Amino acid sequence: MNKKIMVTKSSLPKFSDYVETIEKLWETRWLTNNGEFHTELEKNLKEYLLSEEIELFINGHMALDLCIKALKIEGEVITTPFTFASTTHALVMNNIKPVFCDIREDNFCIDENKVEELITEKTTAILAVHVYGQVCNNDKLEKIAQKYNLKLLYDGAHAFGVKVGNRGITSYGDATMYSFHATKVFHTIEGGALAFNKNETLKSELQKLKNFGITGPESVLMPGTNGKMNEFSAAMGLCNLKILKEEIEKRQKVVFKYIELLSNIKGIRLIDYEKNKKKGIIDNYSYLPIIIDEKEAGFTRDELFSFLETKNIYPRKYFYPLITDFECYKNKFKEENLDVAKYISNRVMTLPLYADLQLDEVKYICDSIINLYNLKSQKNC
Ligand SMILES: *Cc1c(COP(=O)(O)O)cnc(C)c1O
Protein backbone atom coordinates (compact mmCIF):
# COMPACT_ATOMS: atom_id res chain seq x y z
CA MET A 1 0.00 0.00 0.00
CA ASN A 2 1.34 3.42 -0.90
CA LYS A 3 -0.71 5.18 1.72
CA LYS A 4 0.70 5.19 5.23
CA ILE A 5 -1.60 3.52 7.77
CA MET A 6 -1.08 5.24 11.11
CA VAL A 7 -2.09 3.81 14.47
CA THR A 8 -4.94 6.28 14.81
CA LYS A 9 -6.79 9.06 13.07
CA SER A 10 -8.93 11.62 14.90
CA SER A 11 -12.66 11.54 14.27
CA LEU A 12 -14.37 14.74 13.26
CA PRO A 13 -18.03 15.67 12.98
CA LYS A 14 -19.35 17.04 9.70
CA PHE A 15 -17.67 20.39 9.06
CA SER A 16 -21.05 22.03 8.60
CA ASP A 17 -22.33 20.70 11.92
CA TYR A 18 -19.39 22.18 13.82
CA VAL A 19 -19.57 25.50 11.99
CA GLU A 20 -23.29 25.82 12.63
CA THR A 21 -22.73 25.10 16.31
CA ILE A 22 -19.94 27.61 16.87
CA GLU A 23 -21.61 30.33 14.80
CA LYS A 24 -23.51 31.31 17.93
CA LEU A 25 -20.27 32.30 19.63
CA TRP A 26 -19.96 35.27 17.24
CA GLU A 27 -23.19 36.62 18.72
CA THR A 28 -22.68 35.84 22.40
CA ARG A 29 -18.90 36.43 22.49
CA TRP A 30 -18.85 34.11 25.48
CA LEU A 31 -15.83 32.01 24.56
CA THR A 32 -14.84 30.38 27.84
CA ASN A 33 -15.54 30.32 31.62
CA ASN A 34 -18.61 28.12 32.04
CA GLY A 35 -20.26 29.00 28.76
CA GLU A 36 -23.46 27.60 27.35
CA PHE A 37 -21.77 24.72 25.48
CA HIS A 38 -19.77 23.87 28.56
CA THR A 39 -22.96 23.53 30.62
CA GLU A 40 -24.67 21.51 27.91
CA LEU A 41 -21.73 19.17 27.49
CA GLU A 42 -21.58 18.50 31.23
CA LYS A 43 -25.25 17.63 31.20
CA ASN A 44 -24.97 15.35 28.17
CA LEU A 45 -21.91 13.60 29.57
CA LYS A 46 -23.64 12.90 32.86
CA GLU A 47 -26.28 11.04 30.89
CA TYR A 48 -23.88 9.29 28.56
CA LEU A 49 -21.48 8.19 31.28
CA LEU A 50 -24.23 7.50 33.85
CA SER A 51 -22.39 9.77 36.25
CA GLU A 52 -23.90 11.90 39.01
CA GLU A 53 -21.26 14.59 38.61
CA ILE A 54 -19.05 15.76 35.75
CA GLU A 55 -16.43 18.51 35.88
CA LEU A 56 -14.78 19.51 32.62
CA PHE A 57 -11.12 20.48 32.28
CA ILE A 58 -8.68 21.79 29.70
CA ASN A 59 -7.18 18.30 29.39
CA GLY A 60 -7.21 14.92 31.08
CA HIS A 61 -3.90 15.37 32.80
CA MET A 62 -5.03 18.59 34.47
CA ALA A 63 -8.18 16.80 35.62
CA LEU A 64 -6.08 14.09 37.28
CA ASP A 65 -3.64 16.59 38.76
CA LEU A 66 -6.39 18.71 40.29
CA CYS A 67 -8.27 15.68 41.54
CA ILE A 68 -5.19 14.58 43.48
CA LYS A 69 -4.95 18.08 44.94
CA ALA A 70 -8.66 18.33 45.74
CA LEU A 71 -8.68 14.98 47.55
CA LYS A 72 -5.48 15.95 49.41
CA ILE A 73 -3.73 12.75 48.41
CA GLU A 74 -0.14 12.55 49.65
CA GLY A 75 2.60 10.17 50.76
CA GLU A 76 2.44 6.93 48.77
CA VAL A 77 -0.02 5.85 46.10
CA ILE A 78 -0.28 2.32 44.74
CA THR A 79 -0.50 2.42 40.97
CA THR A 80 0.39 0.61 37.76
CA PRO A 81 3.58 0.95 35.73
CA PHE A 82 1.71 -0.12 32.57
CA THR A 83 0.18 3.16 31.50
CA PHE A 84 0.81 6.47 29.76
CA ALA A 85 3.35 8.86 31.33
CA SER A 86 0.57 11.16 32.54
CA THR A 87 -0.69 8.80 35.27
CA THR A 88 2.62 8.62 37.12
CA HIS A 89 3.65 12.22 36.40
CA ALA A 90 0.45 13.44 38.06
CA LEU A 91 1.56 11.72 41.28
CA VAL A 92 5.23 12.66 41.16
CA MET A 93 4.50 16.30 40.36
CA ASN A 94 2.37 16.38 43.50
CA ASN A 95 5.33 15.09 45.56
CA ILE A 96 3.74 11.67 45.90
CA LYS A 97 5.73 8.45 45.73
CA PRO A 98 4.27 6.00 43.20
CA VAL A 99 4.39 2.42 44.46
CA PHE A 100 4.13 0.19 41.42
CA CYS A 101 1.96 -2.89 41.55
CA ASP A 102 2.07 -5.65 38.93
CA ILE A 103 -0.71 -6.04 36.36
CA ARG A 104 -3.04 -8.85 35.35
CA GLU A 105 -2.10 -10.87 32.32
CA ASP A 106 -5.67 -11.05 30.98
CA ASN A 107 -6.74 -7.39 31.00
CA PHE A 108 -3.47 -5.50 31.62
CA CYS A 109 -4.99 -3.60 34.59
CA ILE A 110 -3.53 -3.40 38.10
CA ASP A 111 -3.56 -6.84 39.75
CA GLU A 112 -6.04 -6.33 42.56
CA ASN A 113 -4.66 -9.39 44.36
CA LYS A 114 -1.23 -7.80 44.72
CA VAL A 115 -2.34 -4.39 46.00
CA GLU A 116 -2.80 -5.16 49.69
CA GLU A 117 0.77 -6.33 50.29
CA LEU A 118 2.05 -2.93 49.12
CA ILE A 119 0.07 -0.86 51.61
CA THR A 120 2.13 0.95 54.26
CA GLU A 121 1.35 3.64 56.85
CA LYS A 122 2.10 6.24 54.19
CA THR A 123 -0.35 4.90 51.62
CA THR A 124 -3.23 7.28 51.03
CA ALA A 125 -4.70 6.11 47.73
CA ILE A 126 -4.87 3.65 44.86
CA LEU A 127 -4.64 5.03 41.32
CA ALA A 128 -5.79 2.37 38.87
CA VAL A 129 -6.01 2.60 35.07
CA HIS A 130 -8.65 1.04 32.82
CA VAL A 131 -5.95 0.27 30.25
CA TYR A 132 -7.17 0.15 26.63
CA GLY A 133 -10.67 0.54 28.05
CA GLN A 134 -10.40 -2.85 29.79
CA VAL A 135 -12.12 -2.70 33.15
CA CYS A 136 -10.25 -3.11 36.45
CA ASN A 137 -11.66 -5.37 39.15
CA ASN A 138 -13.55 -2.44 40.66
CA ASP A 139 -15.39 -4.42 43.32
CA LYS A 140 -12.20 -5.79 44.81
CA LEU A 141 -10.39 -2.45 44.60
CA GLU A 142 -13.29 -0.74 46.33
CA LYS A 143 -13.22 -3.31 49.14
CA ILE A 144 -9.48 -2.77 49.69
CA ALA A 145 -9.89 1.00 49.64
CA GLN A 146 -12.67 0.80 52.23
CA LYS A 147 -10.81 -1.63 54.46
CA TYR A 148 -7.70 0.56 54.66
CA ASN A 149 -9.45 3.91 54.35
CA LEU A 150 -7.74 4.80 51.08
CA LYS A 151 -8.93 7.04 48.29
CA LEU A 152 -9.57 5.22 45.01
CA LEU A 153 -8.94 7.04 41.75
CA TYR A 154 -9.19 5.82 38.20
CA ASP A 155 -7.43 6.96 35.09
CA GLY A 156 -10.21 6.20 32.63
CA ALA A 157 -8.58 8.03 29.72
CA HIS A 158 -9.15 4.98 27.50
CA ALA A 159 -12.51 3.97 28.86
CA PHE A 160 -14.99 6.56 27.62
CA GLY A 161 -18.47 5.04 27.63
CA VAL A 162 -17.38 1.64 28.89
CA LYS A 163 -20.07 0.13 31.06
CA VAL A 164 -20.50 -2.90 33.29
CA GLY A 165 -24.08 -4.03 33.02
CA ASN A 166 -26.21 -0.99 33.52
CA ARG A 167 -23.64 0.60 35.75
CA GLY A 168 -21.23 3.17 34.38
CA ILE A 169 -17.69 2.60 35.57
CA THR A 170 -17.76 6.12 37.02
CA SER A 171 -19.74 5.03 40.05
CA TYR A 172 -16.70 3.23 41.49
CA GLY A 173 -14.13 4.91 43.71
CA ASP A 174 -13.79 8.61 44.46
CA ALA A 175 -13.39 9.81 40.89
CA THR A 176 -12.64 8.70 37.33
CA MET A 177 -10.59 10.82 34.96
CA TYR A 178 -11.40 10.94 31.26
CA SER A 179 -9.20 12.38 28.54
CA PHE A 180 -10.82 14.07 25.56
CA HIS A 181 -7.59 14.40 23.64
CA ALA A 182 -7.90 14.37 19.84
CA THR A 183 -6.71 10.75 19.63
CA LYS A 184 -9.25 9.32 22.05
CA VAL A 185 -12.56 7.62 21.17
CA PHE A 186 -14.44 10.77 22.18
CA HIS A 187 -12.64 14.11 22.00
CA THR A 188 -12.93 17.87 22.39
CA ILE A 189 -9.60 18.49 20.54
CA GLU A 190 -7.94 18.87 23.95
CA GLY A 191 -10.00 18.31 27.04
CA GLY A 192 -10.81 16.10 29.96
CA ALA A 193 -13.24 15.46 32.76
CA LEU A 194 -13.66 14.03 36.19
CA ALA A 195 -16.70 11.89 36.85
CA PHE A 196 -17.78 11.15 40.39
CA ASN A 197 -20.73 10.41 42.66
CA LYS A 198 -22.50 13.29 44.43
CA ASN A 199 -19.81 15.02 46.47
CA GLU A 200 -20.33 18.75 47.07
CA THR A 201 -16.93 19.22 48.74
CA LEU A 202 -15.01 17.66 45.86
CA LYS A 203 -17.05 19.58 43.31
CA SER A 204 -16.47 22.94 44.93
CA GLU A 205 -12.73 22.27 45.51
CA LEU A 206 -12.32 21.34 41.83
CA GLN A 207 -14.18 24.42 40.65
CA LYS A 208 -11.93 26.65 42.74
CA LEU A 209 -8.73 24.87 41.72
CA LYS A 210 -9.49 25.14 38.01
CA ASN A 211 -10.32 28.85 38.18
CA PHE A 212 -7.47 30.40 40.19
CA GLY A 213 -9.28 29.88 43.51
CA ILE A 214 -11.69 32.63 42.52
CA THR A 215 -15.18 32.38 44.00
CA GLY A 216 -16.53 35.87 43.28
CA PRO A 217 -15.58 39.25 41.80
CA GLU A 218 -13.79 40.22 45.00
CA SER A 219 -13.04 36.84 46.49
CA VAL A 220 -10.03 34.57 45.99
CA LEU A 221 -10.08 31.76 48.54
CA MET A 222 -7.02 29.73 47.63
CA PRO A 223 -4.20 29.36 45.13
CA GLY A 224 -5.39 27.72 41.95
CA THR A 225 -4.61 27.30 38.29
CA ASN A 226 -6.35 27.69 34.95
CA GLY A 227 -7.88 24.35 34.06
CA LYS A 228 -11.03 25.45 32.27
CA MET A 229 -12.42 24.06 29.03
CA ASN A 230 -13.26 26.67 26.38
CA GLU A 231 -16.41 26.89 24.27
CA PHE A 232 -14.81 25.79 20.98
CA SER A 233 -13.74 22.55 22.63
CA ALA A 234 -17.10 22.07 24.33
CA ALA A 235 -18.82 22.62 20.96
CA MET A 236 -16.58 19.98 19.40
CA GLY A 237 -17.59 17.67 22.22
CA LEU A 238 -21.29 18.26 21.60
CA CYS A 239 -20.87 17.50 17.89
CA ASN A 240 -18.71 14.44 18.53
CA LEU A 241 -21.12 13.06 21.09
CA LYS A 242 -23.83 13.02 18.42
CA ILE A 243 -21.78 10.80 16.10
CA LEU A 244 -20.21 8.67 18.83
CA LYS A 245 -22.56 5.70 18.62
CA GLU A 246 -21.84 5.38 14.91
CA GLU A 247 -18.10 5.82 15.44
CA ILE A 248 -17.98 3.07 18.05
CA GLU A 249 -19.99 0.76 15.79
CA LYS A 250 -17.47 1.34 13.01
CA ARG A 251 -14.62 0.64 15.42
CA GLN A 252 -16.33 -2.55 16.49
CA LYS A 253 -16.51 -3.73 12.87
CA VAL A 254 -12.80 -3.07 12.48
CA VAL A 255 -12.00 -4.95 15.69
CA PHE A 256 -14.15 -7.93 14.70
CA LYS A 257 -12.37 -8.08 11.35
CA TYR A 258 -9.01 -8.18 13.15
CA ILE A 259 -10.31 -10.95 15.40
CA GLU A 260 -11.57 -12.93 12.44
CA LEU A 261 -8.22 -12.70 10.69
CA LEU A 262 -5.83 -13.01 13.64
CA SER A 263 -7.47 -15.11 16.33
CA ASN A 264 -6.25 -18.47 15.07
CA ILE A 265 -2.70 -17.38 14.55
CA LYS A 266 -0.35 -18.90 17.05
CA GLY A 267 1.82 -16.61 19.08
CA ILE A 268 -0.58 -13.66 18.88
CA ARG A 269 -3.00 -12.86 21.67
CA LEU A 270 -5.87 -10.37 21.41
CA ILE A 271 -8.30 -8.95 23.95
CA ASP A 272 -10.94 -11.55 24.82
CA TYR A 273 -14.11 -9.64 23.94
CA GLU A 274 -16.26 -12.73 24.41
CA LYS A 275 -15.14 -12.97 28.02
CA ASN A 276 -15.88 -9.27 28.51
CA LYS A 277 -19.33 -9.76 27.07
CA LYS A 278 -20.03 -12.60 29.50
CA LYS A 279 -19.11 -10.28 32.36
CA GLY A 280 -21.62 -7.74 31.04
CA ILE A 281 -18.93 -5.31 29.92
CA ILE A 282 -19.81 -2.96 27.08
CA ASP A 283 -16.55 -2.19 25.28
CA ASN A 284 -15.63 1.01 23.48
CA TYR A 285 -13.07 -0.57 21.09
CA SER A 286 -10.54 2.13 21.81
CA TYR A 287 -7.34 0.20 21.13
CA LEU A 288 -6.22 -3.01 19.50
CA PRO A 289 -3.32 -4.38 21.50
CA ILE A 290 -1.72 -7.65 20.42
CA ILE A 291 0.77 -9.63 22.51
CA ILE A 292 3.41 -11.45 20.51
CA ASP A 293 4.93 -14.52 22.11
CA GLU A 294 8.24 -14.85 20.26
CA LYS A 295 8.62 -18.57 21.01
CA GLU A 296 5.34 -19.46 19.35
CA ALA A 297 5.37 -16.81 16.66
CA GLY A 298 8.98 -17.28 15.63
CA PHE A 299 9.65 -13.54 15.73
CA THR A 300 9.67 -10.81 18.34
CA ARG A 301 7.43 -7.77 18.75
CA ASP A 302 10.27 -5.55 17.57
CA GLU A 303 10.85 -7.65 14.47
CA LEU A 304 7.17 -7.46 13.58
CA PHE A 305 7.12 -3.73 14.29
CA SER A 306 10.02 -3.06 11.90
CA PHE A 307 8.57 -5.41 9.30
CA LEU A 308 5.21 -3.61 9.35
CA GLU A 309 6.95 -0.28 8.87
CA THR A 310 8.38 -1.58 5.61
CA LYS A 311 4.76 -2.22 4.59
CA ASN A 312 3.76 1.36 5.42
CA ILE A 313 1.92 0.28 8.56
CA TYR A 314 2.69 2.22 11.73
CA PRO A 315 1.54 0.56 14.95
CA ARG A 316 2.67 1.85 18.37
CA LYS A 317 4.56 0.10 21.15
CA TYR A 318 1.94 1.22 23.58
CA PHE A 319 3.02 0.92 26.55
CA TYR A 320 6.71 0.44 26.09
CA PRO A 321 8.94 1.30 27.83
CA LEU A 322 7.36 0.57 31.17
CA ILE A 323 7.12 3.69 33.39
CA THR A 324 9.82 2.25 35.69
CA ASP A 325 12.21 2.28 32.72
CA PHE A 326 11.74 5.96 31.86
CA GLU A 327 15.02 7.91 32.15
CA CYS A 328 13.44 10.13 34.79
CA TYR A 329 12.18 7.26 36.96
CA LYS A 330 14.80 4.54 36.57
CA ASN A 331 16.20 3.40 39.94
CA LYS A 332 14.02 5.89 41.80
CA PHE A 333 11.00 3.82 42.76
CA LYS A 334 10.13 0.21 43.44
CA GLU A 335 10.88 -1.89 40.37
CA GLU A 336 10.70 -5.45 41.69
CA ASN A 337 7.80 -7.88 41.36
CA LEU A 338 6.58 -6.43 38.11
CA ASP A 339 7.08 -9.59 36.06
CA VAL A 340 3.77 -9.56 34.20
CA ALA A 341 4.03 -5.85 33.40
CA LYS A 342 7.55 -6.37 32.05
CA TYR A 343 6.49 -9.41 30.05
CA ILE A 344 3.56 -7.59 28.44
CA SER A 345 5.40 -4.31 27.86
CA ASN A 346 8.15 -6.14 25.95
CA ARG A 347 5.67 -7.99 23.74
CA VAL A 348 2.80 -5.62 23.11
CA MET A 349 1.94 -3.35 20.22
CA THR A 350 -1.28 -1.59 19.32
CA LEU A 351 -2.38 -2.02 15.72
CA PRO A 352 -4.06 0.75 13.70
CA LEU A 353 -7.64 1.28 14.85
CA TYR A 354 -10.01 4.11 14.06
CA ALA A 355 -13.56 4.47 12.82
CA ASP A 356 -12.60 5.19 9.21
CA LEU A 357 -10.10 2.35 8.89
CA GLN A 358 -11.32 0.32 5.93
CA LEU A 359 -11.84 -3.41 6.23
CA ASP A 360 -9.57 -4.04 3.24
CA GLU A 361 -6.89 -2.09 5.06
CA VAL A 362 -7.36 -4.37 8.06
CA LYS A 363 -6.97 -7.31 5.72
CA TYR A 364 -3.79 -5.79 4.32
CA ILE A 365 -2.39 -5.34 7.86
CA CYS A 366 -3.23 -8.92 8.84
CA ASP A 367 -1.87 -10.31 5.56
CA SER A 368 1.34 -8.44 6.26
CA ILE A 369 1.60 -10.04 9.69
CA ILE A 370 0.98 -13.49 8.19
CA ASN A 371 3.56 -12.64 5.57
CA LEU A 372 6.23 -12.44 8.28
CA TYR A 373 5.21 -15.88 9.57
CA ASN A 374 5.67 -17.31 6.12
CA LEU A 375 9.05 -15.66 5.64
CA LYS A 376 10.23 -16.97 9.02
CA SER A 377 9.05 -20.54 8.50
CA GLN A 378 10.59 -20.69 5.03
CA LYS A 379 13.90 -19.72 6.57
CA ASN A 380 13.59 -22.39 9.22
CA CYS A 381 13.00 -25.19 6.69
C1 LIG B 1 -4.31 10.39 27.04
C2 LIG B 1 -4.02 9.87 28.39
C3 LIG B 1 -3.85 10.72 29.50
C4 LIG B 1 -3.73 12.21 29.40
O1 LIG B 1 -4.79 12.84 28.87
P1 LIG B 1 -4.63 14.27 28.16
O2 LIG B 1 -6.02 14.66 27.87
O3 LIG B 1 -3.80 14.08 26.93
O4 LIG B 1 -3.98 15.20 29.14
C5 LIG B 1 -3.70 10.13 30.75
N1 LIG B 1 -3.68 8.81 30.92
C6 LIG B 1 -3.80 7.96 29.88
C7 LIG B 1 -3.78 6.49 30.14
C8 LIG B 1 -3.94 8.46 28.59
O5 LIG B 1 -4.01 7.61 27.55
The ligand as a Gaussian input file, in Angstrom:
#p B3LYP/6-31G(d) Opt

LIG

0 1
 C       -4.310000      10.389000      27.043000
 C       -4.020000       9.869000      28.390000
 C       -3.853000      10.719000      29.503000
 C       -3.731000      12.206000      29.400000
 O       -4.789000      12.836000      28.873000
 P       -4.628000      14.272000      28.155000
 O       -6.022000      14.661000      27.869000
 O       -3.805000      14.081000      26.934000
 O       -3.985000      15.197000      29.141000
 C       -3.700000      10.130000      30.753000
 N       -3.680000       8.805000      30.920000
 C       -3.798000       7.956000      29.884000
 C       -3.780000       6.486000      30.145000
 C       -3.945000       8.457000      28.588000
 O       -4.013000       7.607000      27.554000

